[in-house]
């Protein structure tokens, strides 16, 4: 199993569609006893939260966010935690909106501090 996400800051490696999470978005993760949560903001996202569970290297969580234009959105994501050779962590994600149409994949990686 990959190491704990607790206290790690991750960001997308590529921009998503306009108005969504992008390379300027930062996720601050927390983890305790198989539970995960994070706050995120940046780019078109004013504030976002996610909450879910971790079983081994698999995350399953729901997210909700407020965008710059005042719109809100929510969805579901499943991620695989991957340890990179340089010691950082990557999440390989498959997500879907629940507040509207759309789904996709994304990758977020730990920021070098």
N, C-alpha and C positions, 0 to 999 in steps of 0.2 A: 504494500500500500504506500502511496506517495505521502509525503509529510503533511502535517497540519496546515490548513489555510489560515489559521488564526493570526491576525495582525498583518497579513500580506496585502499589498496594493497591486492590483492587476489592471491592465487596460487592453482594449481591442488592438489587434495587429493591423486591422483595416477598417475603413469606414463602412457602415451599413447604409441603408437608404437614407435620403435626406430627412432630417427631423428625428432621427433615431440615435442610438448609441454609436459613438465614433471614437476615433483615436484620441480625442481630447477628454474622453470620459474615464474617470478613475473609480474603481471598485475597491472598497476597503472591507475585507472579509473577516469574519469571526467564526470560530468553531468550538463546540463543546459537546462532548458525549453524543456524537452522531448528529448533532444539530448544526446547521450553518445559517448565517445571515450576513447581509452586507448592506452598506449604504453606498450610493453612487451618485455622481454628478459630473457635469462637464459637457462642453459642446452644446447640443440642443436640449440636453436634459438638465433641468434645474435641480431636481431631487428625485432619487429613486431608492427603492428598498427591495430586497429579496429575502426570502425565508424558505428553508426547506431542510432536507436531511442528506446525510452522507452515509453510504454503505460501501465500505472498501474505497475504491477509486471512482465510485459513481455518485454524482450529486443529482438530486431531484428537487426543484424549487419553483415557487411562483414569484413573480416580480410585478411591481407597480411603479409607475413613474409619472412625473409632471414635467411637461415640456415648456420651452421658452414661450410658445404661443398660447399657453394656458390649458392646452389639451392634456388629458390623462390617458394612460394606456396600461394594460395589464396582460400578462401572459404566463406561459409555462415553459420551463427549460430543463433539459437533461444534459449533464456534462460529465466528461471523463477527465479525471485529474492525471496529468502526465508530468513526470519529473524530467526536466531537460538536462542534457549533458553538462551545461554550465552551472547547474545547481538551482536554477530558477524553476518555477512551476508554470505549467500551461493548462488551460481548460479548453477542451474541444467540445463545442456546444451544438445542440440541436434544439431549436426553440420554435414556439408558435404563439401568435397573439391569441388571446381569449377575448379581448375587447373589440376585435375586428378581424378582417381577413389578413392572412399572411403567415409565413413560416420561413425558416431558413437555417443556416449553420453559421457559426462564427468561432473565432479563436481569441482568447484573451490570455495574456502572459504577464507574469510577475515583473514589476518595474524594478530596475536596478537602483538601489538607494545609496 
